[in-house]
Amino acid sequence: MRLRILGCSGGIGAGLRTTSFLLDDEILIDAGTGVGDLTLGEMRRVRHIFVTHSHLDHVTSIPKILDTLFTDIEDPIQVHAQPKTIEALTTHIFNWTIWPDFAVLPNLHAPVMKYIPMLPGESITIGTNTLEMIPVNHIVPGVGYLVSSGGKSLCFSGDTTTNDSLWERLNQQKKLELLLVECAFSERDHAIAELAKHYCPELLMTDMKKLKHRPRVGISHLQPGDEELIMQECEALNTGFDIFPLKGGDILEI
């Protein structure tokens, strides 16, 4: 598996892009502003988008990639998400007011986008990769994705805070090589993290004690300007994990 980090920041700015990961060229996990760094040729190879939840920093490039490739798309790009997330996209984005409804364009029988509803616990195999949806705990319905291929696996938590579902599912795996997990706020903003249902270092490191595996752990969704502080606080509470900050442009292979 080859995972290219297009965006992993909690905000935007010079060199900062919001969450989007490219898996083996044809699969996007989330579609934040990082998608804009793909070339047109790379965008044309994307056939699937797996969405963790409906927040704008994770879906903002879905309308634009469809608009950019509109005349090039022969088979619809498949958007995999929970029914509640699909409902949010259709109600609030692809509603003809914010953006055209590409699920019926250029016509109902041959659209350029197709929704594929998934429920937590379900999985789908694309090529050599199997992606399983895992429920997590966020302010809106949210999920992570466990990706398995050739006996190896990685997981992306999506946006979440303290929970048991993610860690219980990962502990059922025989092996876990890589975990990408959010930590949006520093301890200074611990109360905000709890209110918004994100991790901060204390919440994250407490939950990671539930994990029996020892994968490499990439920290995502760091608040712009607080990246170094958050990582220092994570390291101070670390219990033996190999943790590192994700950065846009990283390529991770397992």
Backbone as CSV, one residue per row, in Angstrom:
resi,resn,N_x,N_y,N_z,CA_x,CA_y,CA_z,C_x,C_y,C_z
1,MET,0.846,-1.194,0.000,0.000,0.000,0.000,0.879,1.240,0.000
2,ARG,0.477,2.190,-0.799,1.184,3.470,-0.878,0.185,4.577,-0.561
3,LEU,0.468,5.325,0.487,-0.432,6.385,0.924,0.287,7.717,0.802
4,ARG,-0.293,8.605,0.022,0.271,9.944,-0.162,-0.564,10.939,0.637
5,ILE,0.094,11.676,1.510,-0.599,12.644,2.352,-0.746,13.945,1.570
6,LEU,-1.950,14.198,1.069,-2.211,15.434,0.319,-2.456,16.588,1.274
7,GLY,-3.163,16.312,2.349,-3.440,17.319,3.357,-3.681,16.644,4.686
8,CYS,-3.275,17.296,5.772,-3.429,16.683,7.093,-3.521,17.740,8.188
9,SER,-3.691,18.999,7.818,-3.701,20.082,8.797,-5.113,20.345,9.307
10,GLY,-5.173,20.969,10.480,-6.450,21.396,11.010,-6.944,22.706,10.427
11,GLY,-6.183,23.292,9.497,-6.587,24.548,8.879,-5.806,24.783,7.609
12,ILE,-5.895,25.995,7.088,-5.204,26.324,5.845,-4.231,27.469,6.085
13,GLY,-3.336,27.636,5.130,-2.299,28.658,5.164,-1.211,28.210,4.205
14,ALA,-0.165,28.998,4.082,0.923,28.635,3.176,1.489,27.274,3.569
15,GLY,1.405,26.310,2.646,1.911,24.972,2.900,0.998,24.085,3.710
16,LEU,-0.183,24.573,4.093,-1.114,23.792,4.908,-2.360,23.453,4.098
17,ARG,-2.733,22.182,4.132,-3.917,21.704,3.428,-4.738,20.844,4.383
18,THR,-6.057,20.839,4.209,-6.889,20.020,5.083,-6.971,18.589,4.554
19,THR,-7.566,17.735,5.350,-7.374,16.290,5.265,-7.760,15.672,3.931
20,SER,-6.797,14.976,3.348,-7.041,14.120,2.193,-5.836,13.227,1.990
21,PHE,-6.092,11.928,1.839,-5.038,10.944,1.609,-5.327,10.220,0.299
22,LEU,-4.287,10.010,-0.500,-4.424,9.292,-1.770,-3.844,7.897,-1.605
23,LEU,-4.690,6.896,-1.770,-4.294,5.501,-1.620,-4.139,4.859,-2.991
24,ASP,-2.917,4.468,-3.300,-2.638,3.735,-4.545,-3.285,4.374,-5.771
25,ASP,-3.239,5.674,-5.861,-3.599,6.454,-7.052,-5.087,6.608,-7.346
26,GLU,-5.928,5.607,-7.000,-7.331,5.696,-7.426,-8.312,5.924,-6.293
27,ILE,-7.833,5.948,-5.050,-8.727,6.067,-3.905,-8.333,7.281,-3.071
28,LEU,-9.289,8.166,-2.826,-9.114,9.242,-1.864,-9.812,8.873,-0.565
29,ILE,-9.124,9.059,0.551,-9.763,8.995,1.854,-9.901,10.438,2.317
30,ASP,-11.114,10.916,2.302,-11.465,12.325,2.500,-10.958,13.186,1.343
31,ALA,-11.542,14.357,1.225,-11.250,15.223,0.077,-11.222,16.668,0.530
32,GLY,-10.287,16.970,1.435,-10.073,18.343,1.855,-9.303,19.131,0.820
33,THR,-8.760,20.270,1.222,-8.114,21.157,0.257,-6.853,20.560,-0.351
34,GLY,-6.301,19.513,0.266,-5.109,18.874,-0.281,-5.293,18.293,-1.663
35,VAL,-6.534,17.995,-2.047,-6.793,17.447,-3.384,-6.321,18.416,-4.470
36,GLY,-6.342,19.700,-4.164,-5.942,20.703,-5.148,-4.490,20.631,-5.554
37,ASP,-3.663,19.865,-4.829,-2.261,19.713,-5.205,-2.041,18.581,-6.199
38,LEU,-3.088,17.833,-6.537,-2.974,16.810,-7.569,-2.925,17.450,-8.954
39,THR,-2.185,16.852,-9.860,-2.234,17.278,-11.249,-3.542,16.796,-11.868
40,LEU,-3.877,17.342,-13.026,-5.089,16.882,-13.706,-5.011,15.397,-14.020
41,GLY,-3.833,14.942,-14.416,-3.655,13.520,-14.713,-3.876,12.658,-13.490
42,GLU,-3.389,13.120,-12.344,-3.598,12.367,-11.102,-5.060,12.379,-10.692
43,MET,-5.736,13.517,-10.870,-7.165,13.579,-10.553,-7.958,12.600,-11.416
44,ARG,-7.592,12.475,-12.680,-8.337,11.590,-13.583,-8.264,10.135,-13.157
45,ARG,-7.240,9.769,-12.395,-7.102,8.371,-11.961,-7.931,8.065,-10.710
46,VAL,-8.451,9.098,-10.060,-9.263,8.883,-8.856,-10.637,8.336,-9.247
47,ARG,-10.982,7.185,-8.678,-12.276,6.570,-8.981,-13.182,6.448,-7.768
48,HIS,-12.589,6.580,-6.562,-13.350,6.384,-5.334,-12.955,7.434,-4.310
49,ILE,-13.940,7.929,-3.556,-13.695,8.836,-2.434,-14.403,8.259,-1.213
50,PHE,-13.632,7.928,-0.180,-14.186,7.427,1.077,-14.210,8.580,2.064
51,VAL,-15.391,8.931,2.524,-15.576,10.117,3.365,-15.749,9.687,4.819
52,THR,-15.017,10.342,5.732,-15.143,10.014,7.150,-16.347,10.695,7.788
53,HIS,-16.612,11.949,7.389,-17.749,12.679,7.947,-17.987,13.917,7.091
54,SER,-19.008,14.674,7.421,-19.508,15.705,6.511,-18.875,17.078,6.676
55,HIS,-17.963,17.270,7.615,-17.425,18.612,7.843,-16.631,19.105,6.634
56,LEU,-16.703,20.430,6.426,-16.211,21.050,5.196,-14.734,20.775,4.938
57,ASP,-13.922,20.733,5.989,-12.485,20.530,5.772,-12.167,19.133,5.256
58,HIS,-13.153,18.231,5.260,-12.940,16.873,4.763,-13.658,16.599,3.437
59,VAL,-14.526,17.506,3.002,-15.302,17.260,1.778,-15.213,18.390,0.760
60,THR,-14.491,19.448,1.084,-14.563,20.663,0.266,-14.131,20.474,-1.178
61,SER,-13.272,19.486,-1.442,-12.800,19.305,-2.819,-13.649,18.346,-3.633
62,ILE,-14.645,17.707,-3.024,-15.499,16.831,-3.836,-16.212,17.626,-4.922
63,PRO,-16.859,18.753,-4.619,-17.496,19.518,-5.699,-16.521,19.977,-6.768
64,LYS,-15.324,20.381,-6.357,-14.381,20.954,-7.321,-13.737,19.905,-8.210
65,ILE,-13.441,18.726,-7.667,-12.849,17.699,-8.520,-13.865,17.242,-9.570
66,LEU,-15.148,17.167,-9.194,-16.172,16.789,-10.157,-16.343,17.854,-11.221
67,ASP,-16.323,19.112,-10.810,-16.450,20.209,-11.756,-15.255,20.255,-12.703
68,THR,-14.055,20.049,-12.160,-12.834,20.101,-12.964,-12.800,18.998,-14.012
69,LEU,-13.282,17.813,-13.644,-13.187,16.648,-14.526,-14.488,16.360,-15.266
70,PHE,-15.449,17.248,-15.175,-16.802,16.961,-15.660,-16.817,16.371,-17.063
71,THR,-16.078,16.947,-17.989,-16.121,16.465,-19.374,-15.230,15.254,-19.599
72,ASP,-14.424,14.867,-18.589,-13.511,13.733,-18.732,-14.028,12.451,-18.108
73,ILE,-15.072,12.539,-17.271,-15.514,11.385,-16.493,-16.471,10.529,-17.317
74,GLU,-16.046,9.289,-17.604,-16.906,8.362,-18.330,-17.718,7.500,-17.371
75,ASP,-17.074,6.979,-16.329,-17.765,6.223,-15.289,-17.803,7.083,-14.034
76,PRO,-18.895,7.066,-13.303,-19.016,7.967,-12.156,-17.953,7.717,-11.090
77,ILE,-17.482,8.804,-10.484,-16.656,8.688,-9.294,-17.568,8.257,-8.151
78,GLN,-17.151,7.230,-7.421,-17.983,6.664,-6.367,-17.620,7.296,-5.024
79,VAL,-18.617,7.852,-4.370,-18.440,8.491,-3.065,-19.020,7.567,-2.008
80,HIS,-18.140,6.993,-1.183,-18.527,6.029,-0.161,-18.655,6.760,1.166
81,ALA,-19.796,6.616,1.834,-20.016,7.342,3.079,-21.230,6.769,3.794
82,GLN,-21.358,7.128,5.078,-22.550,6.763,5.822,-23.773,7.461,5.220
83,PRO,-24.954,6.876,5.360,-26.162,7.532,4.854,-26.351,8.949,5.392
84,LYS,-26.054,9.187,6.676,-26.201,10.528,7.236,-25.237,11.517,6.583
85,THR,-24.051,11.052,6.229,-23.085,11.922,5.555,-23.546,12.234,4.141
86,ILE,-24.056,11.233,3.459,-24.603,11.450,2.115,-25.770,12.431,2.174
87,GLU,-26.619,12.286,3.169,-27.744,13.215,3.336,-27.246,14.650,3.522
88,ALA,-26.179,14.816,4.302,-25.622,16.161,4.512,-25.074,16.728,3.210
89,LEU,-24.390,15.902,2.420,-23.841,16.371,1.144,-24.954,16.788,0.183
90,THR,-25.995,15.976,0.105,-27.076,16.294,-0.838,-27.888,17.501,-0.391
91,THR,-28.059,17.655,0.921,-28.882,18.746,1.449,-28.152,20.081,1.439
92,HIS,-26.870,20.066,1.785,-26.174,21.316,2.050,-25.133,21.717,1.006
93,ILE,-24.727,20.807,0.142,-23.719,21.162,-0.868,-24.261,20.956,-2.270
94,PHE,-24.625,19.732,-2.617,-25.092,19.448,-3.980,-26.597,19.694,-4.071
95,ASN,-26.975,20.943,-3.838,-28.398,21.289,-3.719,-28.833,22.326,-4.753
96,TRP,-27.987,22.598,-5.730,-28.226,23.569,-6.796,-28.123,25.018,-6.322
97,THR,-27.981,25.235,-5.038,-27.778,26.584,-4.507,-26.300,26.807,-4.197
98,ILE,-25.716,25.896,-3.459,-24.277,25.955,-3.194,-23.501,25.388,-4.368
99,TRP,-24.007,24.262,-4.931,-23.308,23.619,-6.056,-24.294,22.752,-6.820
100,PRO,-24.073,22.554,-8.122,-24.962,21.672,-8.891,-24.938,20.243,-8.339
101,ASP,-25.994,19.511,-8.617,-26.102,18.128,-8.148,-25.478,17.194,-9.182
102,PHE,-24.214,16.847,-8.941,-23.503,16.002,-9.897,-23.939,14.545,-9.832
103,ALA,-24.815,14.196,-8.911,-25.369,12.844,-8.903,-26.427,12.664,-9.983
104,VAL,-26.833,13.780,-10.651,-27.805,13.687,-11.737,-27.296,14.388,-13.005
105,LEU,-26.036,14.795,-12.996,-25.452,15.456,-14.161,-24.387,14.566,-14.800
106,PRO,-24.302,14.550,-16.118,-25.081,15.321,-17.097,-26.527,14.849,-17.240
107,ASN,-26.814,13.592,-16.758,-28.209,13.168,-16.709,-28.348,12.089,-15.647
108,LEU,-29.571,11.787,-15.301,-29.854,10.872,-14.200,-29.313,9.470,-14.459
109,HIS,-29.242,9.068,-15.725,-28.845,7.701,-16.067,-27.342,7.554,-16.245
110,ALA,-26.625,8.652,-16.376,-25.170,8.589,-16.544,-24.518,9.752,-15.805
111,PRO,-24.645,9.785,-14.472,-24.072,10.889,-13.703,-22.556,10.754,-13.569
112,VAL,-21.898,11.844,-13.170,-20.451,11.788,-12.967,-20.101,11.426,-11.523
113,MET,-21.108,11.385,-10.635,-20.889,10.988,-9.244,-21.974,10.015,-8.825
114,LYS,-21.559,8.993,-8.071,-22.516,8.009,-7.560,-22.258,7.803,-6.077
115,TYR,-23.303,7.911,-5.266,-23.172,7.665,-3.837,-23.235,6.161,-3.556
116,ILE,-22.327,5.694,-2.710,-22.317,4.303,-2.275,-22.475,4.297,-0.754
117,PRO,-23.676,4.093,-0.239,-23.866,4.099,1.219,-23.130,2.928,1.862
118,MET,-22.495,3.209,2.995,-21.836,2.184,3.797,-22.261,2.354,5.246
119,LEU,-22.250,1.262,5.979,-22.520,1.289,7.406,-21.289,0.811,8.162
120,PRO,-21.080,1.294,9.375,-19.954,0.806,10.166,-19.963,-0.715,10.253
121,GLY,-18.786,-1.292,10.062,-18.653,-2.743,10.040,-18.623,-3.309,8.643
122,GLU,-19.133,-2.551,7.669,-19.093,-3.016,6.282,-17.738,-2.723,5.666
123,SER,-17.402,-3.495,4.647,-16.135,-3.300,3.949,-16.349,-3.467,2.458
124,ILE,-15.417,-2.929,1.691,-15.448,-3.043,0.240,-14.025,-3.234,-0.248
125,THR,-13.857,-4.090,-1.245,-12.543,-4.360,-1.807,-12.423,-3.690,-3.163
126,ILE,-11.352,-2.916,-3.326,-11.055,-2.224,-4.578,-9.626,-2.605,-4.952
127,GLY,-9.476,-3.334,-6.035,-8.154,-3.828,-6.386,-7.644,-4.759,-5.302
128,THR,-6.475,-4.447,-4.759,-5.897,-5.272,-3.697,-6.210,-4.738,-2.301
129,ASN,-6.938,-3.623,-2.213,-7.204,-2.972,-0.926,-8.634,-3.231,-0.454
130,THR,-8.774,-3.614,0.807,-10.082,-3.735,1.433,-10.213,-2.638,2.479
131,LEU,-11.263,-1.831,2.362,-11.510,-0.725,3.284,-12.731,-1.039,4.122
132,GLU,-12.551,-1.023,5.434,-13.633,-1.289,6.378,-13.966,-0.018,7.146
133,MET,-15.237,0.270,7.274,-15.701,1.448,7.999,-15.818,1.122,9.483
134,ILE,-15.227,1.991,10.336,-15.250,1.805,11.782,-15.919,3.015,12.421
135,PRO,-16.904,2.810,13.298,-17.544,3.961,13.955,-16.602,4.622,14.946
136,VAL,-16.652,5.961,15.003,-15.883,6.722,15.983,-16.815,7.738,16.646
137,ASN,-16.262,8.631,17.443,-17.068,9.528,18.277,-16.749,10.976,17.930
138,HIS,-17.607,11.586,17.088,-17.396,12.976,16.698,-18.706,13.740,16.871
139,ILE,-18.663,15.035,16.633,-19.816,15.897,16.855,-20.918,15.654,15.822
140,VAL,-20.528,15.130,14.643,-21.469,14.629,13.638,-21.142,13.153,13.422
141,PRO,-22.021,12.385,12.785,-21.697,10.982,12.555,-20.364,10.838,11.822
142,GLY,-19.442,10.105,12.440,-18.102,9.990,11.884,-17.598,8.562,11.930
143,VAL,-16.668,8.282,11.034,-16.067,6.953,10.958,-14.578,7.083,10.661
144,GLY,-13.867,6.014,10.943,-12.512,5.842,10.452,-12.521,4.723,9.421
145,TYR,-11.364,4.479,8.806,-11.251,3.408,7.828,-10.033,2.547,8.129
146,LEU,-10.252,1.243,8.169,-9.190,0.260,8.269,-8.921,-0.262,6.867
147,VAL,-7.688,-0.144,6.415,-7.311,-0.553,5.070,-6.374,-1.742,5.168
148,SER,-6.742,-2.837,4.503,-5.941,-4.055,4.546,-5.569,-4.483,3.134
149,SER,-4.340,-4.980,3.002,-3.873,-5.460,1.701,-2.655,-6.349,1.918
150,GLY,-2.695,-7.540,1.333,-1.543,-8.424,1.390,-1.101,-8.779,2.798
151,GLY,-2.052,-8.911,3.718,-1.723,-9.274,5.083,-1.251,-8.131,5.947
152,LYS,-1.213,-6.911,5.403,-0.810,-5.729,6.166,-1.980,-4.762,6.267
153,SER,-1.920,-3.880,7.263,-3.054,-2.974,7.448,-2.614,-1.639,8.024
154,LEU,-3.420,-0.637,7.712,-3.283,0.695,8.295,-4.669,1.191,8.633
155,CYS,-4.733,2.176,9.511,-6.016,2.744,9.896,-5.913,4.249,9.988
156,PHE,-6.972,4.925,9.533,-7.126,6.358,9.725,-8.341,6.574,10.602
157,SER,-8.153,7.318,11.693,-9.219,7.484,12.683,-10.350,8.383,12.217
158,GLY,-10.096,9.255,11.214,-11.035,10.340,10.975,-11.018,11.280,12.168
159,ASP,-11.985,12.180,12.252,-12.094,13.084,13.402,-12.832,12.363,14.521
160,THR,-12.248,12.375,15.718,-12.869,11.663,16.824,-12.295,12.162,18.141
161,THR,-12.912,11.699,19.209,-12.392,11.901,20.553,-12.498,10.577,21.296
162,THR,-12.451,10.603,22.603,-12.468,9.400,23.419,-13.561,8.435,22.971
163,ASN,-13.178,7.198,22.732,-14.123,6.180,22.290,-13.539,4.804,22.569
164,ASP,-14.363,3.786,22.445,-13.897,2.396,22.554,-13.968,1.672,21.222
165,SER,-14.874,2.104,20.331,-15.140,1.343,19.107,-13.917,1.214,18.211
166,LEU,-13.166,2.297,18.049,-11.984,2.257,17.190,-10.961,1.277,17.736
167,TRP,-10.671,1.396,19.014,-9.590,0.608,19.613,-9.965,-0.860,19.729
168,GLU,-11.227,-1.139,20.026,-11.666,-2.533,20.083,-11.540,-3.211,18.725
169,ARG,-11.913,-2.486,17.666,-11.803,-3.086,16.331,-10.341,-3.299,15.961
170,LEU,-9.478,-2.348,16.246,-8.069,-2.507,15.895,-7.423,-3.657,16.665
171,ASN,-7.862,-3.878,17.879,-7.305,-4.977,18.665,-7.696,-6.343,18.126
172,GLN,-8.696,-6.395,17.262,-9.077,-7.656,16.627,-8.146,-8.016,15.470
173,GLN,-7.364,-7.042,15.005,-6.413,-7.291,13.928,-5.222,-8.098,14.437
174,LYS,-4.705,-8.973,13.573,-3.489,-9.700,13.941,-2.284,-8.762,13.963
175,LYS,-2.268,-7.836,12.997,-1.180,-6.866,12.918,-1.738,-5.521,12.491
176,LEU,-1.070,-4.472,12.904,-1.411,-3.115,12.466,-0.093,-2.367,12.290
177,GLU,0.237,-2.074,11.042,1.529,-1.455,10.762,1.533,0.054,10.953
178,LEU,0.402,0.707,10.668,0.372,2.168,10.658,-0.975,2.663,11.151
179,LEU,-0.941,3.632,12.047,-2.153,4.288,12.534,-2.019,5.784,12.305
180,LEU,-2.992,6.358,11.628,-3.069,7.809,11.440,-4.233,8.296,12.291
181,VAL,-3.919,9.145,13.262,-4.939,9.536,14.231,-4.877,11.035,14.466
182,GLU,-6.027,11.625,14.643,-6.077,13.073,14.836,-5.679,13.470,16.255
183,CYS,-5.157,14.674,16.378,-4.970,15.334,17.675,-5.049,16.821,17.390
184,ALA,-6.253,17.355,17.460,-6.531,18.669,16.893,-6.074,19.829,17.764
185,PHE,-6.065,19.638,19.094,-5.830,20.769,19.992,-4.757,20.450,21.017
186,SER,-4.127,21.495,21.528,-3.176,21.352,22.623,-3.937,21.269,23.941
187,GLU,-3.216,20.971,25.021,-3.855,20.908,26.342,-4.413,22.257,26.773
188,ARG,-3.865,23.321,26.257,-4.401,24.651,26.552,-5.867,24.753,26.132
189,ASP,-6.217,24.001,25.094,-7.585,24.019,24.575,-8.302,22.696,24.854
190,HIS,-7.957,22.066,25.971,-8.563,20.784,26.333,-10.093,20.875,26.357
191,ALA,-10.632,21.935,26.934,-12.090,22.076,27.028,-12.727,22.199,25.653
192,ILE,-12.053,22.904,24.744,-12.571,23.027,23.374,-12.554,21.678,22.683
193,ALA,-11.484,20.911,22.893,-11.389,19.578,22.298,-12.563,18.712,22.746
194,GLU,-12.876,18.741,24.034,-13.991,17.941,24.530,-15.320,18.433,23.952
195,LEU,-15.489,19.739,23.857,-16.729,20.304,23.322,-16.922,19.937,21.858
196,ALA,-15.846,20.017,21.077,-15.914,19.753,19.641,-15.717,18.277,19.303
197,LYS,-15.491,17.453,20.313,-15.251,16.017,20.155,-14.064,15.749,19.237
198,HIS,-12.934,16.341,19.631,-11.635,16.063,19.041,-10.718,15.537,20.140
199,TYR,-9.596,14.979,19.702,-8.558,14.606,20.661,-7.667,15.807,20.968
200,CYS,-7.171,15.837,22.196,-6.013,16.626,22.600,-5.023,15.603,23.152
201,PRO,-3.776,15.966,23.448,-2.783,14.961,23.828,-3.199,14.056,24.982
202,GLU,-3.764,14.612,26.039,-4.128,13.773,27.186,-5.222,12.769,26.824
203,LEU,-6.231,13.213,26.081,-7.308,12.314,25.679,-6.794,11.237,24.728
204,LEU,-5.959,11.633,23.776,-5.443,10.675,22.806,-4.545,9.639,23.469
205,MET,-3.582,10.091,24.253,-2.640,9.152,24.835,-3.301,8.231,25.863
206,THR,-4.355,8.700,26.514,-5.124,7.822,27.393,-5.808,6.727,26.584
207,ASP,-6.406,7.102,25.452,-7.064,6.104,24.616,-6.076,5.130,23.984
208,MET,-4.897,5.610,23.615,-3.941,4.728,22.949,-3.434,3.618,23.862
209,LYS,-3.602,3.778,25.154,-3.245,2.704,26.084,-4.153,1.488,25.901
210,LYS,-5.304,1.684,25.230,-6.218,0.572,24.963,-5.707,-0.328,23.829
211,LEU,-4.743,0.165,23.038,-4.299,-0.531,21.832,-3.201,-1.532,22.161
212,LYS,-3.416,-2.788,21.767,-2.423,-3.818,22.062,-1.292,-3.854,21.030
213,HIS,-1.512,-3.265,19.878,-0.487,-3.224,18.827,0.477,-2.062,19.079
214,ARG,1.609,-2.090,18.397,2.565,-0.984,18.451,2.924,-0.545,17.033
215,PRO,1.926,0.052,16.326,2.203,0.550,14.974,2.954,1.866,15.039
216,ARG,3.487,2.294,13.903,3.901,3.687,13.786,2.633,4.537,13.837
217,VAL,2.707,5.693,14.483,1.515,6.518,14.690,1.769,7.909,14.122
218,GLY,1.046,8.240,13.042,1.126,9.566,12.449,0.028,10.457,13.006
219,ILE,0.402,11.611,13.537,-0.555,12.522,14.152,-1.042,13.526,13.114
220,SER,-2.354,13.617,12.974,-2.998,14.441,11.946,-3.856,15.522,12.581
221,HIS,-4.295,16.478,11.729,-5.287,17.492,12.106,-4.762,18.466,13.160
222,LEU,-3.464,18.697,13.195,-2.881,19.614,14.168,-3.333,21.048,13.891
223,GLN,-3.671,21.760,14.956,-4.102,23.149,14.833,-2.948,24.014,14.314
224,PRO,-3.156,24.777,13.224,-2.082,25.615,12.703,-1.509,26.551,13.763
225,GLY,-0.198,26.581,13.848,0.486,27.400,14.835,0.804,26.668,16.120
226,ASP,0.082,25.569,16.389,0.295,24.798,17.617,0.905,23.430,17.343
227,GLU,1.366,23.202,16.127,1.846,21.869,15.767,2.956,21.380,16.703
228,GLU,3.963,22.230,16.917,5.095,21.817,17.740,4.667,21.580,19.187
229,LEU,3.816,22.450,19.709,3.344,22.310,21.082,2.567,21.007,21.258
230,ILE,1.663,20.716,20.334,0.854,19.497,20.443,1.749,18.259,20.417
231,MET,2.731,18.250,19.526,3.619,17.094,19.450,4.461,16.963,20.723
232,GLN,4.917,18.064,21.281,5.665,18.012,22.538,4.811,17.432,23.656
233,GLU,3.552,17.853,23.699,2.656,17.339,24.733,2.347,15.859,24.531
234,CYS,2.217,15.441,23.279,2.020,14.016,23.003,3.236,13.204,23.441
235,GLU,4.413,13.687,23.108,5.642,12.980,23.488,5.768,12.879,25.004
236,ALA,5.378,13.919,25.727,5.488,13.904,27.187,4.587,12.841,27.812
237,LEU,3.497,12.498,27.122,2.550,11.511,27.631,2.685,10.154,26.940
238,ASN,3.605,10.042,25.997,3.758,8.845,25.181,4.168,7.652,26.040
239,THR,3.610,6.492,25.733,3.917,5.272,26.487,4.600,4.225,25.613
240,GLY,5.508,4.675,24.754,6.293,3.729,23.973,5.932,3.601,22.519
241,PHE,5.029,4.434,22.032,4.686,4.406,20.621,5.679,5.228,19.804
242,ASP,5.861,4.835,18.554,6.666,5.603,17.604,5.738,6.610,16.946
243,ILE,5.709,7.838,17.466,4.786,8.840,16.954,5.533,9.902,16.168
244,PHE,4.862,10.444,15.169,5.450,11.481,14.330,4.336,12.342,13.759
245,PRO,4.602,13.617,13.463,3.572,14.471,12.864,3.447,14.190,11.370
246,LEU,2.245,14.028,10.889,2.036,13.937,9.452,2.313,15.295,8.817
247,LYS,2.807,15.241,7.585,3.059,16.468,6.835,2.579,16.286,5.402
248,GLY,2.021,17.348,4.835,1.596,17.288,3.456,2.774,16.952,2.549
249,GLY,2.554,16.018,1.649,3.602,15.555,0.752,4.259,14.275,1.198
250,ASP,4.025,13.863,2.458,4.574,12.586,2.932,4.050,11.446,2.071
251,ILE,4.903,10.461,1.844,4.487,9.217,1.192,4.818,8.071,2.147
252,LEU,3.814,7.328,2.541,3.960,6.230,3.493,3.659,4.922,2.775
253,GLU,4.570,3.979,2.864,4.399,2.693,2.212,4.511,1.575,3.230
254,ILE,3.601,0.622,3.144,3.694,-0.551,4.008,3.449,-1.809,3.159
